[in-house]
Amino acid sequence: MGTIWEHPELGRLEFSRRRDAWMGVIDVPAFRQFTHTWDDHIPGRCGLIISAQDEADTPSAQAIALALRLVTNQERLVRQIITALWDDFGGRGPRSGMWWHADLEQVVESGEGEDVPPLESADALLGWMHPNGIIVRHGGIRSDALPMIELTCSAVFEVEHGVGILTDGETILGTGYLYDVEPFKIP
């Protein structure tokens, strides 16, 4: 067994030398609204990963605050996630730089043959994907970036790469490929 770190709200996390991170599982009940899954994922539960240099590098106050902000705002974030993606599919709002920007037709085609609701509104995306992980990055995605969270998601429209959602725990900052997501490009 590795080194354990516990937090009263985030629970028990174990340090993984392989991932250079503290890892655990957290309840996010609002995410139960997302209903599509291919694996044995338990709705409303997500892996929690907080990056670290080594096991002596316990989660910082800033990393903890980010994770707790997400938990506090989870209900609002569900709506923001589906709205951000829906707007991107329609070519509205900030640009993700992804293939799906302004290409709702291709997104719809990606769901053919799947047991998903017709993609006629943002709400239908709840049946097209599910968040399964929360990654808190101390230095953001790039070393010069502010700390942020990447929600990792399985999605019918992006089976190969998965979908990453960047957030500060209050707003959506970007959407893109899992582990390769960048902040939105403002038009």
Secondary structure by P-SEA (a helix, b strand, c coil): ccbbbbbccccbbbbbccccbbbbccccccccccccccccccccbbbbbbbcccccccccaaaaaaaaaaaaaaaaaaaaaaaaaaaaaacccccccccccccaaaaaaaacccccccccccccccccccccbbbbbcccccccccbbbbbbbbccccccbbbbbbccccccccccccccccccccc
